[in-house]
């Protein structure tokens, strides 16, 4: 399982398969090179979390495997098209990372 970390520190962490993460990284990179922010929603079986992806956001992609995943052009094109929808791009994640929310609940 790979991990996408968004923000400084432990703001938000999304876990997903390396192949899914590689496709997402390619889409995010393409959009941010063009300075095109978009909404990204991570859905799991139990919940969903949305984040605004923009050029000043801190993003860290961590892959479980050292090998680069093969990218599917049709999938990338479909994902880029989804970023332009009002609801943005939705991806499947293994677990939502609501660490900041967990800290508030515990307090």
N, C-alpha and C positions, 0 to 999 in steps of 0.2 A: 504494500500500500504506500502510495506517495502522499505528500502533504503540501497543501497550499497554506502559507501563513500570510495574513493580511494585516498591515498596520505594524506599529512598533511594539515590541514585546509580545505578549500573548493575547492581543486584541481579538483575533479570530483565526481559527485553524480548521481547515477542511481536509478530511482524509478521503482519498479515492484511488482507484487503480492507476498504475503508472501510465498506461496508455491513454486513459481519460485525462490525466494531468498534462501529458505531453500535448494533446490536442488543445486543451484549454490554454496552456502557456503560449502556443503558437497564435491562437486567436487573440489573446490579450495583448501580446507583443505587436501584432499587426494593427490592432485598434489604437493602441497608445502611440505607436509611431506616427499615426495620422491625427493624433490628439482628439480622439473620439471616445469620450467616456461612455460607460453603459452600466446597466444594472445586472448584477450576477446573483442568481439565487441558487443555493445549494439545498437539495431536498434529500431527506432520508426517509425511512419508513414512518418515522414518528413526528418529524418536524421539518421546518424549512427556515433558512436564514438568508437574508439578502444583504449585499454590500454594493456600494457604488464604486466602480473601478474607474479611476482617473489618473492622470499623468503624475501627480505628486504622491500617489499611494505607494507604500512600501510593500512589495510582494516578494515572497521567497518560495521557490518551488524546490521541494526535496523529494527525490526519487528513491525508491527502495532498491532499484537495480542500477548498476553502473552503465548498462547498455541502453542506448537511445531507442525509443519506440518508433516503429514505422508509422508515418502519418498518412491518413486517408484524405485525399483532396476533396472528395464529395462531402465527407463528414465536416471538414474544416469550412467549406463553403456554406453548408447548412447552419453551422454554429455561428458564423459571421452574420448570416442573414437574421438569425434569432436575436443577435445583439441589437439590431435596429428596431425590434418590436417594442412597444411601450412597456411590456412586462420584462423585457430583457432576455438574457440567456439563462436557462435553467439547466443545472447539471445534477447528476446523482452523486451523493456522497455517502460514505460508509457510516459516518457519525457526524452529527452537527457539533461544532465546537462552541459551546456557549459558556466558556470558562469564565468570562467576565460576569455573566448572569449568575453562574454557580457561586461566585464569590459574594455577590450581593445577597443571594438567598441565605448563605451561611452566616452572614453578618448579623 
